[in-house]
Amino acid sequence: MRKSKTNIVKKAISEAEMRARRVKIKVGKKEVTFKIDRKSGFLYYVKGSPLSIYKVKMQHKGRTKSTLPRTLVKNTPVIRDSKYLYYISSDNYLSRTKRKGVD
């Protein structure tokens, strides 16, 4: 079997860089970050403006579809900025990163 010539290299993100990507909102004099508790078997995603975090049961090929609807996990006061992509990071915080090709 012939090996592919293209190699996908994952860039390791340092802990400091992950902290810098967390969404921080000023409430009074404090900066607040948003952390969620994840459960295995669920897909978490961000939707809307102001941002809301939802979860839905994961579906697997060949199995029956889940009858459970999406569930709201947390409402946030964060207003979506079109220059950024919002996501739930591996350390369970609401994070954002600058979109490529957008000025």
WOVEN-V890125 format. One line per field, one symbol per residue. ss: DSSP state (@ for helix, = for strand, . for the rest). phi: phi as a letter, one per 30 degrees, with the letter a starting at -180 (. if undefined). psi: psi as a letter, one per 30 degrees, with the letter a starting at -180 (. if undefined). A space follows every 50 residues. Layout:
BEGIN
ss = ???
phi = ???
psi = ???
END
This chain:
BEGIN
ss = ..............@@@@@@@=..===..===..=......======... .======.............=====........=====....======.. ...
phi = .dddddcccdddcddddddddddcbdbicccccccbcccdjbccbcbibd dbccbbddccdicdddcdddbdcacbddcdcddbccacddcicdbbbddd icc
psi = kkkkfkkkkkkkkleeeeeffkkkkkjbflkkljkljkkkgkkklkkljl kkkllkkkkkkfllkkfkllkkekklgkkkkfflkkljlfggkkllkkkk gk.
END
